Structure formats: C-alpha cells, structure tokens
Amino acid sequence: MADWLDVIFRAILFLIVLFIITKILGKKQISQLSMFEYVTGITIGNIGAEVVTGLEQEIHLGIIALVTTAAIPFLSGLITMKSKKMRNMIDGKGTIFIQDGKIMEDNLKKERYTIDEFLELLRKKNVFDISEVQYAVLEAAGDLNVLLKKEYRPLTPKDLHMKVASDKQPQVVIMDGEILLEPLATMGRSRQWLHTELRKLGVTVENVFIGQVNSFGEVTVDLYDDLLQVASPQERPLLYATMKKCQADLELFALGTDNESAKQMYTDNSIKLQNAIDRVAHILKS
C-alpha cells in the first residue's frame, strides 16, 4: 500500500477509534476536564497522531495503547464515584478565593493567581467591585463561581412576594417549513391543531422558518420574510380582560338593583370571580 493511502487509512481508523473512546468516556471528557483528564486527553491525542503519521508503527499496538490509556480515566471515574478521598486526590477540589467578603490571599498564591488574573475572572462573571462579593471559589475544573452579597443580588419574584407561572420547555414543532410530528405527539397535539393555530396568526407552514409551542400551549413563529410582522398570541390577555369585565358587570348589577337577594347574589359572585382572577392573574398576564 502506498504511504499516502496508509496515512489516510490510519487517520480514518483512529478517528473512529477515538470517537468510540470519547463516547464511552462520556460528555465530561469534552466539557470540564480535571487535571487528570486533561493529561489523559493530551496523551491519547499524541498516541493517535504518532501512530497515524508514523508508518513504521504497528496499528494494533497503537490501538492497544489508546484503549489502555482511555481505560485509566474510565476506571478512575468508577473509583471516584465511590470514594470522596480518591475524588479529591484525582479530580481535585475547589479553592476558596473570597470567604465572607474577605480575600484569601494565601489561596491565591497557592493556585498561582495574581490579583490582576483574579480580577479578570471576576469581570468575566460581570463583577467589577470586589466589595460586592460574599463568596468566590475556584472549582477543580478551573471555573470561578461567585456568590454576591444579598443586597447586590438581582431581585426575584419571590423577593417581591409575586406569584409567577411555572414554565415548561418550549417545543419546536416547525423547522424550515416542515412540521415535526414527534414534539407534537409529546404534547398530545395534532397536525390539524397546529394548522388551526397558524391560521389564527395568519401564516402558513411553508412561510415559517421556526415555530415553537410554549408552556401555555401558544404557538410562536419566526418567518422567512423578516419584513412581515406576526401578532403575539392573544388568548390569555383576552381571557383576562373578559373575566375582569364580567366581574365589573356583577358589581354594576349589584349597585343597580333594589332587590336585596339579587344584590347579595351579585355581590357574592363578584367576590368569587375576583378571587378566581387573583389566582390566575399571574398566568394570564405573563
């Protein structure tokens, strides 16, 4: 076999082998690497490159070396799942840089970080004032996680004692003008239902670049033609407005009648409807 054909064959073969090994090792191997996994990844890459270009090397020996090297982090992963001591030794553990608002200078020196490098990490977390930080830790994978002091954290609906509707993952039901049946089936919806919702928006499937169904069952679309404007779903606002109108009408009926039993009936039902509105307003108005 010609050398150039041999190199092509080896490259394809080892690409497949490396892909299989990576799938076995899992997503962790390609996301946040520990120091041990980082060293293992470099070693596997070097072995693959050496065997692909080194025509004097035996292919089966290279595959054995790859599998052996890959088996080490696989086995260590099983061990670290069972033992925290081994996990700390192999994967490492986080280093606290700020504790209760105080910078831990010794820990910065231990990890060989200058104050400029530390400030850069904070800026990547959108923190420009150290005095706002309550706690900061450098994780074993090298990421800095920051907890702001309570007065500097963003407000949440819970802080304001507000009720908000729970969200579910939106489902993409149209992509490139084609209906995706699997997401529709997951939500218990049909193709006919989707066409009905699109007619309400005044669009056809062929004009839709991407279409989603949100947690409230409303269809939102983005069209190929960016100049066309599509109205937002109005079912929830209309329902809220209708309920408010009915409640106001009941109050007017109570004020407009001299019959005491009718007045009491209208008043009671007005209060019940207002209570119902209060319970669902955070859903209908969101």
C-alpha positions in Angstrom: 0.0 0.0 0.0 1.3 3.5 -0.9 2.4 5.6 2.1 -0.2 8.3 1.4 -3.0 5.7 1.3 -1.7 4.1 4.5 -1.8 7.5 6.3 -5.4 8.1 5.1 -6.4 4.6 6.3 -4.8 5.1 9.7 -6.3 8.6 10.1 -9.8 7.3 9.4 -9.4 4.2 11.6 -8.0 6.2 14.6 -10.7 8.9 14.1 -13.3 6.2 14.5 -11.5 4.6 17.5 -11.1 8.0 19.2 -14.8 8.8 18.6 -15.8 5.4 20.2 -13.5 6.0 23.2 -14.9 9.5 23.7 -18.4 8.2 23.6 -17.5 5.6 26.2 -15.8 8.1 28.5 -18.8 10.4 28.3 -19.5 14.1 27.9 -17.4 15.0 30.9 -14.3 14.2 28.9 -15.1 17.0 26.4 -16.5 19.6 28.8 -15.0 20.4 32.2 -11.7 18.5 32.5 -10.0 17.7 35.7 -6.2 17.9 35.6 -6.0 14.1 35.3 -8.5 14.0 32.4 -6.6 16.9 30.8 -3.3 14.9 30.9 -5.1 11.8 29.6 -6.7 13.7 26.7 -3.3 15.0 25.6 -1.7 11.5 25.9 -4.5 10.0 23.8 -4.1 12.7 21.2 -0.4 12.2 21.0 -0.7 8.5 20.6 -3.2 8.8 17.8 -1.0 11.4 16.0 2.1 9.3 16.4 0.5 6.1 15.0 -1.3 7.9 12.1 1.9 9.6 10.8 4.5 7.0 12.0 4.2 4.4 9.2 6.7 2.2 10.9 4.4 1.8 13.9 2.1 -1.2 14.1 -1.6 -0.2 14.0 -2.7 -2.8 16.6 -0.1 -1.6 19.1 -1.4 1.9 18.7 -5.0 0.8 19.3 -3.9 -1.1 22.4 -2.1 2.0 23.7 -5.2 4.1 23.1 -7.6 1.7 24.8 -5.2 1.2 27.8 -4.8 5.0 28.2 -8.6 5.5 27.9 -9.3 2.7 30.4 -7.4 4.6 33.2 -9.8 7.6 33.4 -12.8 5.3 32.9 -11.7 3.1 35.9 -10.7 6.2 38.0 -14.2 7.6 37.3 -15.7 4.5 38.8 -13.4 4.7 41.8 -14.0 8.4 42.4 -17.8 7.9 42.4 -17.4 5.6 45.4 -14.7 7.4 47.4 -14.5 11.1 48.2 -10.9 10.9 49.2 -10.0 9.4 45.9 -12.2 12.0 44.2 -10.4 14.9 45.9 -7.0 13.3 45.0 -7.7 12.6 41.4 -10.2 15.3 40.4 -9.1 17.9 42.9 -11.3 20.2 44.9 -12.3 23.8 44.9 -10.2 26.6 46.3 -11.9 29.4 48.2 -10.7 32.8 47.0 -13.2 35.0 48.9 -14.8 34.0 52.2 -17.4 36.2 53.9 -16.3 39.1 51.7 -12.6 38.7 52.6 -10.0 37.8 50.0 -7.9 34.7 50.9 -4.5 35.8 49.8 -2.8 32.6 50.7 -5.2 30.6 48.5 -4.5 33.0 45.6 -0.8 32.3 46.0 -1.3 28.6 46.3 -3.1 28.5 42.9 -0.5 30.9 41.5 -3.1 33.6 40.6 -2.1 37.2 40.6 -4.7 39.8 41.7 -5.0 41.0 38.1 -5.8 37.5 37.0 -8.4 37.2 39.8 -10.0 40.5 38.9 -10.2 39.3 35.2 -12.0 36.1 36.4 -14.5 38.3 38.4 -15.1 40.6 35.4 -16.0 37.5 33.3 -18.7 37.0 35.9 -19.9 40.6 35.5 -18.4 41.5 38.8 -16.4 44.7 38.8 -16.4 45.5 42.5 -14.8 43.0 44.9 -16.8 44.5 47.9 -20.0 43.1 46.3 -18.7 39.5 46.6 -19.7 37.3 49.6 -18.1 34.1 48.4 -16.0 33.0 45.5 -14.5 29.6 44.8 -12.2 28.4 42.0 -13.6 25.0 41.0 -11.4 22.0 40.3 -12.1 22.4 36.6 -10.7 26.0 36.7 -14.1 27.9 36.7 -14.7 30.7 39.2 -18.1 30.7 40.8 -19.3 33.8 42.6 -22.0 34.5 45.2 -22.8 38.1 45.6 -23.8 39.7 48.9 -27.6 39.7 49.3 -28.0 43.4 48.7 -26.3 43.1 45.3 -28.2 40.1 44.0 -30.8 40.6 41.3 -34.4 40.8 42.6 -36.6 37.8 42.0 -40.4 37.5 42.0 -40.0 35.6 45.3 -38.3 38.6 46.9 -41.3 40.7 45.9 -43.8 38.1 47.0 -45.1 37.7 43.5 -46.6 34.6 42.0 -45.3 33.6 38.6 -46.5 30.9 36.3 -44.3 27.8 36.0 -42.5 27.2 32.7 -42.0 24.1 30.7 -39.5 23.6 27.9 -40.8 25.1 24.7 -41.2 22.5 21.9 -40.0 23.2 18.3 -42.9 22.0 16.1 -41.9 23.6 12.8 -38.4 23.8 11.3 -37.5 25.0 7.9 -41.2 25.0 6.8 -41.6 21.3 7.9 -43.9 20.1 10.7 -42.1 18.0 13.3 -44.5 15.2 14.4 -42.6 13.9 17.4 -42.8 17.1 19.5 -46.4 17.4 18.6 -47.1 13.9 19.8 -45.2 14.5 23.0 -47.5 17.4 23.8 -50.6 15.5 22.8 -51.3 17.8 19.9 -52.2 17.0 16.3 -51.2 18.4 12.9 -54.8 19.8 12.5 -54.5 21.7 15.8 -51.2 23.3 14.6 -52.7 24.3 11.3 -55.7 25.9 13.2 -53.3 27.9 15.4 -51.3 29.1 12.4 -54.5 30.3 10.7 -55.1 32.4 13.8 -51.7 34.0 13.2 -52.4 34.4 9.5 -49.5 32.3 8.3 -48.9 29.0 6.6 -46.4 26.3 7.4 -44.4 26.9 4.3 -43.6 30.5 5.4 -42.4 29.5 8.9 -38.6 29.3 9.5 -39.1 28.0 13.1 -42.2 27.6 15.2 -42.5 26.8 18.9 -45.2 25.9 21.3 -44.7 27.4 24.8 -45.7 26.1 28.2 -49.1 27.7 27.8 -49.8 25.9 24.5 -49.4 29.1 22.4 -47.7 29.0 19.0 -45.0 31.5 18.3 -43.3 31.7 14.9 -40.4 33.3 13.0 -41.0 33.7 9.3 -38.6 33.6 6.4 -39.7 37.1 5.4 -38.3 39.3 8.2 -40.4 42.3 7.0 -43.7 40.5 7.9 -44.9 41.1 11.4 -46.8 38.3 13.3 -49.2 39.2 16.1 -48.5 37.8 19.5 -50.9 35.2 20.9 -53.9 37.0 22.5 -55.9 34.2 24.1 -54.6 34.7 27.6 -54.9 38.6 27.6 -58.4 38.3 26.1 -59.5 35.8 28.7 -58.2 38.0 31.5 -60.0 41.0 30.0 -63.2 39.0 29.7 -63.0 37.9 33.3 -62.4 41.4 34.6 -65.4 42.7 32.5 -67.7 40.0 34.0 -66.5 40.9 37.5 -67.2 44.6 36.9 -70.6 43.8 35.4 -71.5 41.9 38.5 -70.6 44.8 40.7 -72.7 47.1 38.5 -75.7 44.7 38.7 -75.4 44.7 42.5 -75.4 48.5 42.6 -78.3 48.8 40.1 -80.8 46.6 41.7 -83.1 47.2 44.7 -83.8 43.5 45.3 -81.8 42.6 48.3 -81.5 38.9 47.5 -80.3 39.7 43.9 -77.9 42.3 45.3 -76.4 39.8 47.6 -76.2 37.2 44.8 -74.4 39.6 42.5 -72.0 40.7 45.3 -71.1 37.2 46.3 -70.4 36.1 42.8 -68.4 39.2 42.1 -66.2 38.4 45.1 -65.8 34.7 44.0 -64.9 35.8 40.5 -62.4 38.3 41.8 -60.8 35.6 43.9 -60.5 33.4 40.8 -59.0 36.3 38.9 -56.4 36.8 41.6 -55.4 33.2 41.5 -54.8 33.1 37.7 -53.7 36.7 37.0 -50.0 35.8 37.1 -50.6 33.2 34.4 -52.9 35.3 32.1 -50.9 38.5 32.4 -47.4 36.9 32.0 
